Amino acid sequence: MRAEILIKLAFILITFDAFPFHKLGISLSSMPLSYIFIGLFFIANLDNMIKLKIKKFELSIIMYALFMIIFTIITNYRNSFSSLGLNKFINEFILTFIGYFSIKLYLQVKKDYKKILKLAINGIKISVFFGIIQFFYIHVMKLNFIFNILDKITLDTEYLLWGRISMNFGEPSFIGRYILLIIIPYLLLIEKKKKSDNIYICAFIILGILSGSTRIVFDIAAGIVVLTFIYYKEIIKKISLTKIFIGSYIIILSILIMFVIKPDQVFGQIENVQERIAIIFDKDSGKKDLSTECRLSYSLIGPYSLKEKPFGYGIGNYIYAYRDNIKSVNKNYMGNYELVSVYNREWLSSFNMYSRFMVETGILGCLFMLISIIGLFNKVKYNREFTVILLLNLYNIIQSDFMAFIPMLIWISIFLCFNNKEKVNGESVIL
């Protein structure tokens, strides 16, 4: 394996969404800087990539993707659909292919998946550094030179003007998925943790909560639910330690609010999130959270589309299902600016992998996805930590339909390369 430093840099920079491509005017949703280094690593090790053994599960995914491309070409021709969505999928599939097999090669040579988590935590530290700078600008002192720096690297400086911390340089709500797929696995799997790492993790979570995103709150809640479900016996035994842990967060947050920042601004941001969550659960309030309404509508397009086209609209053709079904899904959609504004687009993201499969691949695609999920559960069933991480991945794709998302590819690679039954010195081994 050559140019190992490249893929290590990719793991370190894993948390930076769509940076720097958005500033270059290149529309690559959720494509981080990491893919430059992964691509270079792939090219540098092309001969080793060719030698990699392709498993039946991997081959079935590649063959199914090729089948869907052919099906979509025929569907687009018959229905006069735009090829933009198909072209986007092909680009996404190539990224997924390069990302997955690069990670697989690294795992098979190094045989140490925990090293990936340790590198990713270094990326968390970089995110915290920029998060603190944004925090200072928003809540302490608005200095022009700080704004100018952040303007060059942040997806949209409107986030700063709205008082939202964007540690990932992209959409603040995406921060939650790194808590689920990097931080929680790190806490579960790494036995000897540095005290400084724990401090950075605490800071990352606190800054994430202060970013003003309801999704982060729900992501943290989902993580707690999954951990409680799998580890409830251990939690009951160590309840005192849990209380101390939670209390530490409260103390740290209180110190920040009282001595460093302007309490009215921070509480205003927190109250805004609380109000949005209350609106979501209180149907009698007469109010709507427009962002949540959009995501729910996009998700419901999936099951509705199965009635219209049980075999799917074709890859990348979610927008056509949206046009056919939005009036049935949400009769009041005209009152939501975002739902109206996307109607005439040539391409649209579903923001939900399950909905995407229903719309684009139909019943057969859903069946293929179900079989794949069962296969992954069968691979991790002897390992509680991996079971938790798989559940968190399955939750994450409720709010993400980007197949080439690197943390997800890392875990799929680990699950498929991992043998839970064979152990060396008590550790499961990479095949």
C-alpha positions as a Python dict, from the first residue, in 0.01 Angstrom:
ca = {
    (1, 'M'): (0, 0, 0),
    (2, 'R'): (146, 332, -111),
    (3, 'A'): (73, 695, -15),
    (4, 'E'): (-82, 596, 318),
    (5, 'I'): (-62, 958, 433),
    (6, 'L'): (-330, 1050, 177),
    (7, 'I'): (-602, 831, 321),
    (8, 'K'): (-500, 930, 675),
    (9, 'L'): (-557, 1294, 577),
    (10, 'A'): (-894, 1191, 436),
    (11, 'F'): (-995, 1043, 772),
    (12, 'I'): (-875, 1353, 960),
    (13, 'L'): (-1073, 1589, 734),
    (14, 'I'): (-1382, 1370, 739),
    (15, 'T'): (-1610, 1619, 916),
    (16, 'F'): (-1590, 1900, 662),
    (17, 'D'): (-1898, 1877, 437),
    (18, 'A'): (-1876, 2007, 80),
    (19, 'F'): (-1555, 2200, 154),
    (20, 'P'): (-1400, 2355, -52),
    (21, 'F'): (-1613, 2261, -354),
    (22, 'H'): (-1903, 2493, -273),
    (23, 'K'): (-1672, 2795, -279),
    (24, 'L'): (-1536, 2687, -618),
    (25, 'G'): (-1886, 2681, -762),
    (26, 'I'): (-1888, 2301, -797),
    (27, 'S'): (-2219, 2153, -689),
    (28, 'L'): (-2124, 1834, -506),
    (29, 'S'): (-2366, 1770, -222),
    (30, 'S'): (-2198, 1641, 93),
    (31, 'M'): (-1868, 1591, -90),
    (32, 'P'): (-1587, 1687, 148),
    (33, 'L'): (-1222, 1765, 91),
    (34, 'S'): (-1148, 1407, 198),
    (35, 'Y'): (-1246, 1277, -146),
    (36, 'I'): (-952, 1454, -310),
    (37, 'F'): (-712, 1255, -89),
    (38, 'I'): (-912, 932, -125),
    (39, 'G'): (-907, 973, -504),
    (40, 'L'): (-530, 1027, -507),
    (41, 'F'): (-484, 727, -275),
    (42, 'F'): (-698, 515, -511),
    (43, 'I'): (-489, 615, -814),
    (44, 'A'): (-160, 559, -630),
    (45, 'N'): (-272, 206, -538),
    (46, 'L'): (-454, 114, -858),
    (47, 'D'): (-254, -208, -897),
    (48, 'N'): (-344, -311, -541),
    (49, 'M'): (-710, -225, -603),
    (50, 'I'): (-717, -464, -898),
    (51, 'K'): (-585, -743, -674),
    (52, 'L'): (-858, -694, -411),
    (53, 'K'): (-1100, -985, -389),
    (54, 'I'): (-1459, -879, -454),
    (55, 'K'): (-1706, -1055, -225),
    (56, 'K'): (-2044, -1180, -343),
    (57, 'F'): (-2223, -908, -147),
    (58, 'E'): (-2010, -637, -307),
    (59, 'L'): (-2053, -786, -654),
    (60, 'S'): (-2431, -803, -611),
    (61, 'I'): (-2441, -430, -529),
    (62, 'I'): (-2229, -342, -835),
    (63, 'M'): (-2443, -560, -1064),
    (64, 'Y'): (-2766, -418, -925),
    (65, 'A'): (-2640, -61, -974),
    (66, 'L'): (-2553, -139, -1338),
    (67, 'F'): (-2897, -295, -1389),
    (68, 'M'): (-3065, 17, -1249),
    (69, 'I'): (-2858, 241, -1477),
    (70, 'I'): (-2980, 46, -1782),
    (71, 'F'): (-3338, 47, -1648),
    (72, 'T'): (-3318, 424, -1595),
    (73, 'I'): (-3184, 491, -1946),
    (74, 'I'): (-3485, 305, -2090),
    (75, 'T'): (-3727, 478, -1849),
    (76, 'N'): (-3587, 822, -1931),
    (77, 'Y'): (-3620, 757, -2304),
    (78, 'R'): (-3979, 632, -2278),
    (79, 'N'): (-4095, 915, -2049),
    (80, 'S'): (-3875, 1196, -2188),
    (81, 'F'): (-3716, 1242, -1843),
    (82, 'S'): (-3403, 1454, -1798),
    (83, 'S'): (-3073, 1266, -1773),
    (84, 'L'): (-2939, 1507, -1507),
    (85, 'G'): (-3043, 1282, -1217),
    (86, 'L'): (-2887, 975, -1380),
    (87, 'N'): (-2561, 1162, -1442),
    (88, 'K'): (-2554, 1270, -1077),
    (89, 'F'): (-2607, 909, -968),
    (90, 'I'): (-2324, 784, -1190),
    (91, 'N'): (-2090, 1042, -1035),
    (92, 'E'): (-2212, 942, -688),
    (93, 'F'): (-2167, 572, -766),
    (94, 'I'): (-1809, 631, -886),
    (95, 'L'): (-1733, 822, -563),
    (96, 'T'): (-1888, 540, -359),
    (97, 'F'): (-1683, 279, -548),
    (98, 'I'): (-1356, 470, -503),
    (99, 'G'): (-1428, 552, -138),
    (100, 'Y'): (-1536, 201, -39),
    (101, 'F'): (-1249, 10, -201),
    (102, 'S'): (-988, 261, -81),
    (103, 'I'): (-1108, 211, 277),
    (104, 'K'): (-1121, -166, 224),
    (105, 'L'): (-759, -171, 103),
    (106, 'Y'): (-648, 31, 406),
    (107, 'L'): (-830, -206, 643),
    (108, 'Q'): (-688, -521, 484),
    (109, 'V'): (-331, -390, 497),
    (110, 'K'): (-335, -216, 837),
    (111, 'K'): (-588, -451, 1003),
    (112, 'D'): (-673, -181, 1256),
    (113, 'Y'): (-1010, -11, 1217),
    (114, 'K'): (-966, 173, 1550),
    (115, 'K'): (-688, 380, 1394),
    (116, 'I'): (-951, 534, 1163),
    (117, 'L'): (-1153, 651, 1463),
    (118, 'K'): (-846, 801, 1628),
    (119, 'L'): (-764, 993, 1310),
    (120, 'A'): (-1124, 1111, 1277),
    (121, 'I'): (-1118, 1242, 1634),
    (122, 'N'): (-828, 1465, 1529),
    (123, 'G'): (-1066, 1605, 1270),
    (124, 'I'): (-1320, 1666, 1547),
    (125, 'K'): (-1053, 1875, 1722),
    (126, 'I'): (-1009, 2090, 1411),
    (127, 'S'): (-1386, 2134, 1391),
    (128, 'V'): (-1397, 2243, 1756),
    (129, 'F'): (-1124, 2501, 1688),
    (130, 'F'): (-1329, 2661, 1410),
    (131, 'G'): (-1646, 2618, 1616),
    (132, 'I'): (-1495, 2821, 1901),
    (133, 'I'): (-1391, 3094, 1656),
    (134, 'Q'): (-1748, 3110, 1522),
    (135, 'F'): (-1883, 3100, 1876),
    (136, 'F'): (-1663, 3397, 1966),
    (137, 'Y'): (-1778, 3591, 1659),
    (138, 'I'): (-2148, 3522, 1719),
    (139, 'H'): (-2170, 3566, 2096),
    (140, 'V'): (-1872, 3774, 2207),
    (141, 'M'): (-1738, 4017, 1948),
    (142, 'K'): (-1818, 4058, 1578),
    (143, 'L'): (-1477, 4129, 1427),
    (144, 'N'): (-1461, 4187, 1051),
    (145, 'F'): (-1137, 3997, 996),
    (146, 'I'): (-1291, 3684, 1155),
    (147, 'F'): (-1598, 3717, 932),
    (148, 'N'): (-1377, 3754, 623),
    (149, 'I'): (-1187, 3436, 709),
    (150, 'L'): (-1505, 3238, 777),
    (151, 'D'): (-1665, 3374, 460),
    (152, 'K'): (-1393, 3205, 254),
    (153, 'I'): (-1446, 2859, 403),
    (154, 'T'): (-1808, 2840, 523),
    (155, 'L'): (-2087, 2724, 291),
    (156, 'D'): (-2308, 3021, 374),
    (157, 'T'): (-2220, 3309, 606),
    (158, 'E'): (-2594, 3355, 663),
    (159, 'Y'): (-2550, 3084, 928),
    (160, 'L'): (-2324, 3319, 1123),
    (161, 'L'): (-2567, 3608, 1085),
    (162, 'W'): (-2846, 3384, 1217),
    (163, 'G'): (-2628, 3287, 1513),
    (164, 'R'): (-2569, 2928, 1395),
    (165, 'I'): (-2233, 2759, 1445),
    (166, 'S'): (-2114, 2573, 1135),
    (167, 'M'): (-1819, 2363, 1254),
    (168, 'N'): (-1833, 2146, 942),
    (169, 'F'): (-1827, 2451, 709),
    (170, 'G'): (-2160, 2326, 572),
    (171, 'E'): (-2518, 2277, 688),
    (172, 'P'): (-2507, 2295, 1074),
    (173, 'S'): (-2768, 2020, 1114),
    (174, 'F'): (-2525, 1769, 957),
    (175, 'I'): (-2303, 1797, 1266),
    (176, 'G'): (-2524, 1543, 1443),
    (177, 'R'): (-2428, 1257, 1215),
    (178, 'Y'): (-2064, 1286, 1323),
    (179, 'I'): (-2177, 1253, 1684),
    (180, 'L'): (-2354, 931, 1587),
    (181, 'L'): (-2100, 774, 1350),
    (182, 'I'): (-1766, 901, 1484),
    (183, 'I'): (-1795, 1010, 1848),
    (184, 'I'): (-2025, 736, 1984),
    (185, 'P'): (-1823, 457, 1811),
    (186, 'Y'): (-1502, 613, 1946),
    (187, 'L'): (-1641, 613, 2300),
    (188, 'L'): (-1758, 252, 2261),
    (189, 'L'): (-1454, 98, 2093),
    (190, 'I'): (-1146, 289, 2211),
    (191, 'E'): (-1047, 166, 2557),
    (192, 'K'): (-759, 403, 2635),
    (193, 'K'): (-882, 753, 2562),
    (194, 'K'): (-682, 1070, 2613),
    (195, 'K'): (-833, 1318, 2857),
    (196, 'S'): (-789, 1589, 2595),
    (197, 'D'): (-996, 1383, 2350),
    (198, 'N'): (-1283, 1370, 2600),
    (199, 'I'): (-1266, 1748, 2642),
    (200, 'Y'): (-1282, 1803, 2266),
    (201, 'I'): (-1573, 1559, 2237),
    (202, 'C'): (-1764, 1747, 2508),
    (203, 'A'): (-1691, 2076, 2332),
    (204, 'F'): (-1804, 1936, 1995),
    (205, 'I'): (-2137, 1818, 2139),
    (206, 'I'): (-2200, 2144, 2327),
    (207, 'L'): (-2115, 2358, 2024),
    (208, 'G'): (-2338, 2132, 1816),
    (209, 'I'): (-2632, 2187, 2051),
    (210, 'L'): (-2569, 2563, 2038),
    (211, 'S'): (-2577, 2558, 1656),
    (212, 'G'): (-2955, 2592, 1669),
    (213, 'S'): (-3044, 2268, 1488),
    (214, 'T'): (-3337, 2049, 1590),
    (215, 'R'): (-3183, 1760, 1398),
    (216, 'I'): (-2880, 1752, 1629),
    (217, 'V'): (-3113, 1723, 1929),
    (218, 'F'): (-3298, 1434, 1765),
    (219, 'D'): (-2969, 1270, 1661),
    (220, 'I'): (-2838, 1281, 2018),
    (221, 'A'): (-3172, 1147, 2144),
    (222, 'A'): (-3155, 862, 1890),
    (223, 'G'): (-2803, 778, 2006),
    (224, 'I'): (-2918, 769, 2369),
    (225, 'V'): (-3217, 546, 2281),
    (226, 'V'): (-3003, 296, 2089),
    (227, 'L'): (-2735, 283, 2359),
    (228, 'T'): (-2998, 242, 2632),
    (229, 'F'): (-3167, -39, 2438),
    (230, 'I'): (-2843, -235, 2390),
    (231, 'Y'): (-2669, -150, 2719),
    (232, 'Y'): (-2957, -104, 2964),
    (233, 'K'): (-2818, -356, 3216),
    (234, 'E'): (-2478, -186, 3231),
    (235, 'I'): (-2640, 158, 3256),
    (236, 'I'): (-2850, 50, 3556),
    (237, 'K'): (-2537, -81, 3732),
    (238, 'K'): (-2338, 236, 3662),
    (239, 'I'): (-2615, 493, 3704),
    (240, 'S'): (-2404, 703, 3941),
    (241, 'L'): (-2130, 740, 3680),
    (242, 'T'): (-2392, 834, 3422),
    (243, 'K'): (-2521, 1110, 3650),
    (244, 'I'): (-2169, 1242, 3700),
    (245, 'F'): (-2114, 1240, 3323),
    (246, 'I'): (-2437, 1433, 3254),
    (247, 'G'): (-2364, 1669, 3541),
    (248, 'S'): (-2024, 1749, 3391),
    (249, 'Y'): (-2189, 1862, 3070),
    (250, 'I'): (-2429, 2086, 3262),
    (251, 'I'): (-2147, 2244, 3465),
    (252, 'I'): (-1935, 2312, 3155),
    (253, 'L'): (-2231, 2464, 2971),
    (254, 'S'): (-2322, 2679, 3273),
    (255, 'I'): (-1967, 2815, 3301),
    (256, 'L'): (-1969, 2905, 2933),
    (257, 'I'): (-2301, 3085, 2962),
    (258, 'M'): (-2219, 3274, 3282),
    (259, 'F'): (-1861, 3386, 3224),
    (260, 'V'): (-1782, 3382, 2853),
    (261, 'I'): (-2086, 3461, 2643),
    (262, 'K'): (-2397, 3674, 2634),
    (263, 'P'): (-2667, 3467, 2807),
    (264, 'D'): (-2960, 3629, 2625),
    (265, 'Q'): (-2822, 3531, 2284),
    (266, 'V'): (-2746, 3172, 2381),
    (267, 'F'): (-3075, 3118, 2562),
    (268, 'G'): (-3251, 3275, 2266),
    (269, 'Q'): (-3091, 3017, 2036),
    (270, 'I'): (-3178, 2731, 2271),
    (271, 'E'): (-3534, 2859, 2318),
    (272, 'N'): (-3573, 2873, 1940),
    (273, 'V'): (-3481, 2504, 1913),
    (274, 'Q'): (-3713, 2417, 2205),
    (275, 'E'): (-3999, 2605, 2039),
    (276, 'R'): (-3943, 2425, 1707),
    (277, 'I'): (-3943, 2086, 1881),
    (278, 'A'): (-4261, 2178, 2072),
    (279, 'I'): (-4432, 2276, 1746),
    (280, 'I'): (-4339, 1941, 1589),
    (281, 'F'): (-4508, 1744, 1868),
    (282, 'D'): (-4799, 1983, 1937),
    (283, 'K'): (-5037, 1939, 1644),
    (284, 'D'): (-5299, 2161, 1808),
    (285, 'S'): (-5072, 2465, 1821),
    (286, 'G'): (-5172, 2575, 1472),
    (287, 'K'): (-4805, 2643, 1390),
    (288, 'K'): (-4569, 2454, 1163),
    (289, 'D'): (-4196, 2408, 1154),
    (290, 'L'): (-4140, 2459, 781),
    (291, 'S'): (-3807, 2275, 768),
    (292, 'T'): (-3952, 1966, 938),
    (293, 'E'): (-4261, 1984, 715),
    (294, 'C'): (-4036, 1977, 407),
    (295, 'R'): (-3833, 1677, 526),
    (296, 'L'): (-4150, 1487, 621),
    (297, 'S'): (-4310, 1562, 285),
    (298, 'Y'): (-3998, 1448, 98),
    (299, 'S'): (-3995, 1124, 298),
    (300, 'L'): (-4365, 1048, 241),
    (301, 'I'): (-4322, 1080, -135),
    (302, 'G'): (-4157, 736, -116),
    (303, 'P'): (-4452, 518, -8),
    (304, 'Y'): (-4695, 724, -218),
    (305, 'S'): (-4481, 674, -530),
    (306, 'L'): (-4501, 295, -500),
    (307, 'K'): (-4870, 321, -592),
    (308, 'E'): (-4790, 520, -907),
    (309, 'K'): (-4485, 325, -1024),
    (310, 'P'): (-4424, 3, -825),
    (311, 'F'): (-4105, -66, -1022),
    (312, 'G'): (-3968, 283, -965),
    (313, 'Y'): (-3915, 605, -1156),
    (314, 'G'): (-3550, 528, -1228),
    (315, 'I'): (-3228, 642, -1065),
    (316, 'G'): (-3210, 1018, -1005),
    (317, 'N'): (-3574, 1076, -1101),
    (318, 'Y'): (-3709, 1163, -757),
    (319, 'I'): (-3827, 1504, -885),
    (320, 'Y'): (-4086, 1339, -1111),
    (321, 'A'): (-4229, 1140, -820),
    (322, 'Y'): (-4238, 1464, -623),
    (323, 'R'): (-4444, 1639, -891),
    (324, 'D'): (-4683, 1344, -918),
    (325, 'N'): (-4741, 1300, -545),
    (326, 'I'): (-4677, 1620, -349),
    (327, 'K'): (-5042, 1728, -369),
    (328, 'S'): (-5149, 1395, -217),
    (329, 'V'): (-4873, 1395, 45),
    (330, 'N'): (-4926, 1754, 161),
    (331, 'K'): (-5247, 1926, 52),
    (332, 'N'): (-5123, 2256, 195),
    (333, 'Y'): (-4781, 2243, 29),
    (334, 'M'): (-4848, 2576, -146),
    (335, 'G'): (-4808, 2742, 195),
    (336, 'N'): (-4446, 2624, 223),
    (337, 'Y'): (-4205, 2828, 12),
    (338, 'E'): (-3942, 2553, -17),
    (339, 'L'): (-4192, 2290, -133),
    (340, 'V'): (-4321, 2529, -399),
    (341, 'S'): (-3979, 2653, -512),
    (342, 'V'): (-3842, 2303, -586),
    (343, 'Y'): (-4143, 2193, -795),
    (344, 'N'): (-3996, 2295, -1132),
    (345, 'R'): (-3640, 2187, -1065),
    (346, 'E'): (-3476, 1937, -1297),
    (347, 'W'): (-3339, 1735, -1004),
    (348, 'L'): (-3424, 1705, -634),
    (349, 'S'): (-3275, 1524, -335),
    (350, 'S'): (-3509, 1317, -119),
    (351, 'F'): (-3297, 1365, 199),
    (352, 'N'): (-3405, 1012, 298),
    (353, 'M'): (-3237, 696, 168),
    (354, 'Y'): (-3543, 479, 232),
    (355, 'S'): (-3767, 720, 42),
    (356, 'R'): (-3509, 739, -237),
    (357, 'F'): (-3507, 361, -281),
    (358, 'M'): (-3888, 348, -287),
    (359, 'V'): (-3910, 620, -551),
    (360, 'E'): (-3616, 535, -775),
    (361, 'T'): (-3592, 155, -752),
    (362, 'G'): (-3944, 51, -652),
    (363, 'I'): (-4041, -273, -481),
    (364, 'L'): (-3740, -469, -612),
    (365, 'G'): (-3499, -205, -483),
    (366, 'C'): (-3665, -204, -141),
    (367, 'L'): (-3637, -582, -128),
    (368, 'F'): (-3269, -563, -225),
    (369, 'M'): (-3210, -302, 47),
    (370, 'L'): (-3389, -517, 307),
    (371, 'I'): (-3181, -824, 217),
    (372, 'S'): (-2862, -613, 239),
    (373, 'I'): (-2955, -481, 585),
    (374, 'I'): (-3033, -834, 709),
    (375, 'G'): (-2695, -946, 571),
    (376, 'L'): (-2516, -669, 762),
    (377, 'F'): (-2699, -758, 1084),
    (378, 'N'): (-2591, -1117, 1034),
    (379, 'K'): (-2229, -1000, 1009),
    (380, 'V'): (-2239, -799, 1335),
    (381, 'K'): (-2480, -1003, 1548),
    (382, 'Y'): (-2201, -1134, 1775),
    (383, 'N'): (-2068, -785, 1850),
    (384, 'R'): (-2285, -546, 2055),
    (385, 'E'): (-2074, -242, 1973),
    (386, 'F'): (-2108, -305, 1600),
    (387, 'T'): (-2481, -367, 1641),
    (388, 'V'): (-2517, -22, 1799),
    (389, 'I'): (-2315, 137, 1519),
    (390, 'L'): (-2517, -39, 1249),
    (391, 'L'): (-2842, 82, 1408),
    (392, 'L'): (-2704, 437, 1417),
    (393, 'N'): (-2613, 411, 1048),
    (394, 'L'): (-2964, 292, 965),
    (395, 'Y'): (-3108, 584, 1161),
    (396, 'N'): (-2873, 830, 990),
    (397, 'I'): (-2997, 748, 639),
    (398, 'I'): (-3348, 852, 740),
    (399, 'Q'): (-3212, 1205, 696),
    (400, 'S'): (-2950, 1148, 427),
    (401, 'D'): (-2964, 994, 80),
    (402, 'F'): (-2599, 1044, -20),
    (403, 'M'): (-2448, 698, -82),
    (404, 'A'): (-2086, 818, -84),
    (405, 'F'): (-2100, 953, 274),
    (406, 'I'): (-1755, 855, 403),
    (407, 'P'): (-1836, 755, 766),
    (408, 'M'): (-2107, 522, 636),
    (409, 'L'): (-1865, 367, 382),
    (410, 'I'): (-1610, 320, 661),
    (411, 'W'): (-1854, 121, 870),
    (412, 'I'): (-1985, -87, 580),
    (413, 'S'): (-1623, -170, 492),
    (414, 'I'): (-1550, -268, 852),
    (415, 'F'): (-1866, -479, 883),
    (416, 'L'): (-1793, -669, 560),
    (417, 'C'): (-1420, -717, 632),
    (418, 'F'): (-1478, -810, 994),
    (419, 'N'): (-1500, -1163, 1128),
    (420, 'N'): (-1672, -1172, 1466),
    (421, 'K'): (-1620, -1545, 1515),
    (422, 'E'): (-1241, -1561, 1472),
    (423, 'K'): (-1050, -1382, 1747),
    (424, 'V'): (-684, -1310, 1815),
    (425, 'N'): (-603, -1224, 2176),
    (426, 'G'): (-969, -1150, 2240),
    (427, 'E'): (-998, -909, 1944),
    (428, 'S'): (-1211, -974, 1637),
    (429, 'V'): (-996, -982, 1326),
    (430, 'I'): (-1007, -835, 977),
    (431, 'L'): (-1038, -1093, 701),
}
